Amino acid sequence: MLTVGDTFPNFKLKAAKAGPEGLNLKDPFVEISNESDAGQWKVVFFWPKDFTFVCPTEIVAFSKMARDFADRDCVIYGVSTDNEFVHVNWRLNHAELKNLEIPMLADIKRELSAACGILDKNEGVALRATFIVDPDGIIRFVSVNDLSVGRNPAEVMRVLDALQSDELCPCNWNKGDDYLKPAA
Protein backbone atom coordinates (compact mmCIF):
# COMPACT_ATOMS: atom_id res chain seq x y z
CA MET A 1 0.00 0.00 0.00
CA LEU A 2 1.22 3.50 -0.79
CA THR A 3 2.07 5.60 2.22
CA VAL A 4 3.22 9.00 3.36
CA GLY A 5 6.03 10.34 1.17
CA ASP A 6 5.07 8.28 -1.89
CA THR A 7 3.94 9.94 -5.10
CA PHE A 8 0.24 9.51 -5.77
CA PRO A 9 -0.22 7.47 -8.98
CA ASN A 10 -1.01 8.95 -12.36
CA PHE A 11 -4.61 8.33 -13.38
CA LYS A 12 -7.26 9.36 -15.87
CA LEU A 13 -10.82 8.33 -14.99
CA LYS A 14 -14.35 9.15 -16.06
CA ALA A 15 -16.55 10.60 -13.36
CA ALA A 16 -20.10 11.60 -12.63
CA LYS A 17 -19.83 15.38 -12.40
CA ALA A 18 -20.27 17.30 -9.21
CA GLY A 19 -23.23 19.60 -9.14
CA PRO A 20 -25.01 21.35 -6.29
CA GLU A 21 -27.94 21.91 -8.65
CA GLY A 22 -28.18 18.20 -9.41
CA LEU A 23 -27.03 16.18 -12.37
CA ASN A 24 -27.27 17.54 -15.88
CA LEU A 25 -28.34 14.37 -17.67
CA LYS A 26 -27.44 15.88 -21.05
CA ASP A 27 -23.80 16.12 -19.93
CA PRO A 28 -23.30 14.07 -16.74
CA PHE A 29 -19.67 13.00 -17.17
CA VAL A 30 -16.23 14.53 -16.94
CA GLU A 31 -12.71 13.14 -17.22
CA ILE A 32 -10.48 13.71 -14.21
CA SER A 33 -6.77 12.97 -14.03
CA ASN A 34 -3.90 13.48 -11.64
CA GLU A 35 -3.25 16.70 -13.61
CA SER A 36 -6.73 18.08 -12.97
CA ASP A 37 -6.78 20.86 -10.40
CA ALA A 38 -2.99 21.21 -10.63
CA GLY A 39 -1.37 23.11 -7.80
CA GLN A 40 -4.08 22.26 -5.29
CA TRP A 41 -4.22 19.89 -2.37
CA LYS A 42 -6.37 16.83 -3.02
CA VAL A 43 -8.35 14.50 -0.81
CA VAL A 44 -8.92 11.25 -2.67
CA PHE A 45 -11.22 8.89 -0.85
CA PHE A 46 -12.29 5.44 -1.99
CA TRP A 47 -15.42 3.50 -1.11
CA PRO A 48 -16.15 -0.18 -1.83
CA LYS A 49 -19.45 -0.22 -3.76
CA ASP A 50 -22.31 1.97 -4.88
CA PHE A 51 -25.82 1.16 -3.66
CA THR A 52 -24.59 0.17 -0.22
CA PHE A 53 -25.23 1.51 3.28
CA VAL A 54 -22.11 3.04 4.87
CA CYS A 55 -20.76 4.60 1.66
CA PRO A 56 -23.44 7.24 1.07
CA THR A 57 -23.06 8.54 4.62
CA GLU A 58 -19.41 9.30 3.92
CA ILE A 59 -19.93 10.65 0.41
CA VAL A 60 -22.62 13.04 1.63
CA ALA A 61 -20.48 14.14 4.59
CA PHE A 62 -17.50 14.91 2.31
CA SER A 63 -19.80 16.73 -0.12
CA LYS A 64 -21.26 18.89 2.66
CA MET A 65 -17.70 19.96 3.52
CA ALA A 66 -16.57 20.51 -0.10
CA ARG A 67 -16.67 24.30 0.17
CA ASP A 68 -14.69 24.22 3.43
CA PHE A 69 -12.07 22.09 1.70
CA ALA A 70 -12.13 24.47 -1.30
CA ASP A 71 -11.43 27.36 1.10
CA ARG A 72 -8.20 25.49 1.88
CA ASP A 73 -7.27 25.16 -1.82
CA CYS A 74 -8.21 21.49 -1.69
CA VAL A 75 -10.41 19.46 -4.03
CA ILE A 76 -12.15 16.22 -3.11
CA TYR A 77 -12.37 13.23 -5.40
CA GLY A 78 -14.52 10.24 -4.46
CA VAL A 79 -13.61 6.93 -6.14
CA SER A 80 -15.05 3.45 -6.37
CA THR A 81 -14.65 0.52 -8.73
CA ASP A 82 -18.19 1.03 -10.09
CA ASN A 83 -18.58 2.65 -13.50
CA GLU A 84 -19.71 6.21 -14.17
CA PHE A 85 -23.20 5.08 -15.28
CA VAL A 86 -23.73 3.28 -11.97
CA HIS A 87 -22.61 6.45 -10.15
CA VAL A 88 -25.18 8.51 -12.06
CA ASN A 89 -27.92 5.96 -11.45
CA TRP A 90 -27.13 5.86 -7.72
CA ARG A 91 -27.27 9.65 -7.57
CA LEU A 92 -30.62 9.69 -9.36
CA ASN A 93 -32.05 7.09 -6.97
CA HIS A 94 -30.66 8.28 -3.63
CA ALA A 95 -32.10 11.57 -2.38
CA GLU A 96 -28.98 12.60 -0.45
CA LEU A 97 -26.66 11.97 -3.42
CA LYS A 98 -28.59 14.01 -6.01
CA ASN A 99 -26.80 17.32 -5.39
CA LEU A 100 -23.26 16.19 -4.61
CA GLU A 101 -20.60 18.87 -4.77
CA ILE A 102 -17.86 16.32 -5.44
CA PRO A 103 -17.25 14.14 -8.51
CA MET A 104 -17.62 10.36 -8.30
CA LEU A 105 -14.71 8.78 -10.19
CA ALA A 106 -15.06 5.37 -11.88
CA ASP A 107 -12.05 3.09 -11.39
CA ILE A 108 -13.65 0.21 -13.32
CA LYS A 109 -10.33 -1.31 -14.39
CA ARG A 110 -9.19 -1.09 -10.75
CA GLU A 111 -5.92 0.46 -11.93
CA LEU A 112 -5.87 3.35 -9.44
CA SER A 113 -7.04 1.17 -6.56
CA ALA A 114 -4.38 -1.42 -7.40
CA ALA A 115 -1.65 1.23 -7.81
CA CYS A 116 -2.56 2.59 -4.37
CA GLY A 117 -2.51 -0.96 -2.97
CA ILE A 118 -6.01 -0.72 -1.52
CA LEU A 119 -7.95 -3.51 -3.24
CA ASP A 120 -9.69 -5.79 -0.76
CA LYS A 121 -8.19 -9.27 -1.16
CA ASN A 122 -11.52 -11.06 -0.73
CA GLU A 123 -14.02 -8.74 -2.40
CA GLY A 124 -11.85 -7.21 -5.16
CA VAL A 125 -13.23 -3.72 -4.41
CA ALA A 126 -11.48 -0.64 -3.06
CA LEU A 127 -11.00 -0.51 0.66
CA ARG A 128 -12.36 2.50 2.53
CA ALA A 129 -9.11 4.46 2.01
CA THR A 130 -8.37 8.18 2.25
CA PHE A 131 -5.33 10.00 0.87
CA ILE A 132 -4.34 13.63 1.35
CA VAL A 133 -2.06 14.63 -1.53
CA ASP A 134 -0.09 17.88 -1.55
CA PRO A 135 0.17 20.21 -4.59
CA ASP A 136 3.33 18.38 -5.70
CA GLY A 137 1.53 15.02 -5.84
CA ILE A 138 3.11 13.66 -2.66
CA ILE A 139 0.97 11.67 -0.24
CA ARG A 140 0.97 13.38 3.15
CA PHE A 141 -1.72 11.32 4.93
CA VAL A 142 -3.23 7.85 4.49
CA SER A 143 -6.02 6.16 6.38
CA VAL A 144 -7.75 2.85 5.66
CA ASN A 145 -10.84 1.59 7.45
CA ASP A 146 -12.48 -1.81 7.52
CA LEU A 147 -15.23 -2.11 4.93
CA SER A 148 -17.89 -1.91 7.66
CA VAL A 149 -16.64 1.29 9.34
CA GLY A 150 -17.18 4.80 8.00
CA ARG A 151 -14.58 7.53 8.28
CA ASN A 152 -14.79 11.07 9.65
CA PRO A 153 -14.37 13.85 7.04
CA ALA A 154 -13.96 16.42 9.83
CA GLU A 155 -10.86 14.52 10.98
CA VAL A 156 -9.53 14.54 7.40
CA MET A 157 -10.00 18.34 7.37
CA ARG A 158 -8.28 18.64 10.76
CA VAL A 159 -5.27 16.75 9.40
CA LEU A 160 -5.27 18.89 6.23
CA ASP A 161 -5.24 22.04 8.37
CA ALA A 162 -2.32 20.66 10.38
CA LEU A 163 -0.38 19.70 7.24
CA GLN A 164 -0.97 23.10 5.66
CA SER A 165 0.21 24.87 8.82
CA ASP A 166 3.73 23.47 8.29
CA GLU A 167 4.11 23.52 12.09
CA LEU A 168 4.37 20.95 14.86
CA CYS A 169 0.77 20.13 15.80
CA PRO A 170 0.05 18.14 18.97
CA CYS A 171 -2.55 15.42 19.42
CA ASN A 172 -6.11 16.71 18.91
CA TRP A 173 -4.79 20.01 17.50
CA ASN A 174 -7.40 22.11 15.69
CA LYS A 175 -6.98 25.15 13.46
CA GLY A 176 -6.41 28.16 15.71
CA ASP A 177 -4.81 26.13 18.53
CA ASP A 178 -1.23 26.77 19.62
CA TYR A 179 1.57 24.88 17.88
CA LEU A 180 4.31 23.03 19.72
CA LYS A 181 7.45 25.10 20.19
CA PRO A 182 10.66 23.14 20.72
CA ALA A 183 12.85 24.42 23.55
CA ALA A 184 15.59 26.66 22.26
C-alpha positions in Angstrom: 0.0 0.0 0.0 1.2 3.5 -0.8 2.1 5.6 2.2 3.2 9.0 3.4 6.0 10.3 1.2 5.1 8.3 -1.9 3.9 9.9 -5.1 0.2 9.5 -5.8 -0.2 7.5 -9.0 -1.0 8.9 -12.4 -4.6 8.3 -13.4 -7.3 9.4 -15.9 -10.8 8.3 -15.0 -14.4 9.1 -16.1 -16.6 10.6 -13.4 -20.1 11.6 -12.6 -19.8 15.4 -12.4 -20.3 17.3 -9.2 -23.2 19.6 -9.1 -25.0 21.3 -6.3 -27.9 21.9 -8.7 -28.2 18.2 -9.4 -27.0 16.2 -12.4 -27.3 17.5 -15.9 -28.3 14.4 -17.7 -27.4 15.9 -21.0 -23.8 16.1 -19.9 -23.3 14.1 -16.7 -19.7 13.0 -17.2 -16.2 14.5 -16.9 -12.7 13.1 -17.2 -10.5 13.7 -14.2 -6.8 13.0 -14.0 -3.9 13.5 -11.6 -3.2 16.7 -13.6 -6.7 18.1 -13.0 -6.8 20.9 -10.4 -3.0 21.2 -10.6 -1.4 23.1 -7.8 -4.1 22.3 -5.3 -4.2 19.9 -2.4 -6.4 16.8 -3.0 -8.3 14.5 -0.8 -8.9 11.3 -2.7 -11.2 8.9 -0.9 -12.3 5.4 -2.0 -15.4 3.5 -1.1 -16.1 -0.2 -1.8 -19.4 -0.2 -3.8 -22.3 2.0 -4.9 -25.8 1.2 -3.7 -24.6 0.2 -0.2 -25.2 1.5 3.3 -22.1 3.0 4.9 -20.8 4.6 1.7 -23.4 7.2 1.1 -23.1 8.5 4.6 -19.4 9.3 3.9 -19.9 10.6 0.4 -22.6 13.0 1.6 -20.5 14.1 4.6 -17.5 14.9 2.3 -19.8 16.7 -0.1 -21.3 18.9 2.7 -17.7 20.0 3.5 -16.6 20.5 -0.1 -16.7 24.3 0.2 -14.7 24.2 3.4 -12.1 22.1 1.7 -12.1 24.5 -1.3 -11.4 27.4 1.1 -8.2 25.5 1.9 -7.3 25.2 -1.8 -8.2 21.5 -1.7 -10.4 19.5 -4.0 -12.1 16.2 -3.1 -12.4 13.2 -5.4 -14.5 10.2 -4.5 -13.6 6.9 -6.1 -15.1 3.4 -6.4 -14.7 0.5 -8.7 -18.2 1.0 -10.1 -18.6 2.7 -13.5 -19.7 6.2 -14.2 -23.2 5.1 -15.3 -23.7 3.3 -12.0 -22.6 6.4 -10.2 -25.2 8.5 -12.1 -27.9 6.0 -11.4 -27.1 5.9 -7.7 -27.3 9.6 -7.6 -30.6 9.7 -9.4 -32.0 7.1 -7.0 -30.7 8.3 -3.6 -32.1 11.6 -2.4 -29.0 12.6 -0.5 -26.7 12.0 -3.4 -28.6 14.0 -6.0 -26.8 17.3 -5.4 -23.3 16.2 -4.6 -20.6 18.9 -4.8 -17.9 16.3 -5.4 -17.2 14.1 -8.5 -17.6 10.4 -8.3 -14.7 8.8 -10.2 -15.1 5.4 -11.9 -12.0 3.1 -11.4 -13.7 0.2 -13.3 -10.3 -1.3 -14.4 -9.2 -1.1 -10.7 -5.9 0.5 -11.9 -5.9 3.4 -9.4 -7.0 1.2 -6.6 -4.4 -1.4 -7.4 -1.6 1.2 -7.8 -2.6 2.6 -4.4 -2.5 -1.0 -3.0 -6.0 -0.7 -1.5 -8.0 -3.5 -3.2 -9.7 -5.8 -0.8 -8.2 -9.3 -1.2 -11.5 -11.1 -0.7 -14.0 -8.7 -2.4 -11.9 -7.2 -5.2 -13.2 -3.7 -4.4 -11.5 -0.6 -3.1 -11.0 -0.5 0.7 -12.4 2.5 2.5 -9.1 4.5 2.0 -8.4 8.2 2.2 -5.3 10.0 0.9 -4.3 13.6 1.3 -2.1 14.6 -1.5 -0.1 17.9 -1.6 0.2 20.2 -4.6 3.3 18.4 -5.7 1.5 15.0 -5.8 3.1 13.7 -2.7 1.0 11.7 -0.2 1.0 13.4 3.1 -1.7 11.3 4.9 -3.2 7.9 4.5 -6.0 6.2 6.4 -7.7 2.8 5.7 -10.8 1.6 7.5 -12.5 -1.8 7.5 -15.2 -2.1 4.9 -17.9 -1.9 7.7 -16.6 1.3 9.3 -17.2 4.8 8.0 -14.6 7.5 8.3 -14.8 11.1 9.6 -14.4 13.9 7.0 -14.0 16.4 9.8 -10.9 14.5 11.0 -9.5 14.5 7.4 -10.0 18.3 7.4 -8.3 18.6 10.8 -5.3 16.8 9.4 -5.3 18.9 6.2 -5.2 22.0 8.4 -2.3 20.7 10.4 -0.4 19.7 7.2 -1.0 23.1 5.7 0.2 24.9 8.8 3.7 23.5 8.3 4.1 23.5 12.1 4.4 20.9 14.9 0.8 20.1 15.8 0.0 18.1 19.0 -2.6 15.4 19.4 -6.1 16.7 18.9 -4.8 20.0 17.5 -7.4 22.1 15.7 -7.0 25.1 13.5 -6.4 28.2 15.7 -4.8 26.1 18.5 -1.2 26.8 19.6 1.6 24.9 17.9 4.3 23.0 19.7 7.4 25.1 20.2 10.7 23.1 20.7 12.8 24.4 23.5 15.6 26.7 22.3 
